[in-house]
């Protein structure tokens, strides 16, 4: 998962990035509303962690702007947003949720809770009903890093498991190589496309070559 963190606190920003990396989540940190992207869908983020109190604006205004731009698209196309703020008043929470936020968490919070909320948002976006994801006869458990094929456990390396999980987020849709490289970054140095091809080849031997299709020059697609 690759998230955008918009947080002005100079201590909290790096601390959150560090805790997210330990959970296998890569992130980009920006401090001001002016540094936020005009749209989210074109930037390739999987989720946004948005503070409401920014030095040059109000986070809720950013959220409203983003949601207006994607009001004509499907909910699946919208990048989820989790508000992170010290403002705990009920009116603030209602305003955030009513204006398009997917979740709301009040500071201070435990890093484990934030990671859990991110996983929950990811699960909903992938249209999975539980912590065990199902794609055809594949079963994937993101939290425990386990996968099964027709009930049989798969022996996957950390890279192979994360690759399978990223493809499973959007079955029957192409995931571009650049997106895969970025999402796999927390497991080590960024992957070049040659290494991605090696990992895809290894994964195909374990789950079946017919389940991972190559779209030449673009990326890969997991099919049930």
Secondary structure, 3 states (H helix, E strand, C coil): CEEEEECCCHHHHHHHHHHHHHCCCEEEEECCHHHCCCCCCCCCCCEEEECCEECCEEHHHHHHHHHHHCCCCCHHHCCEEEEEECCCCHHHHHHHHHCCCCEEEECCCCHHHHHHHHHHHHHHHCCCCCCEEEECCEEEECCCCEEEECCEECCCCHHHHHHHHHHHCCCCCCEEHHHHHHHCHHHCCCCCHHHHHHHHHHHHHHHCHHHEEEECCCEEEECC
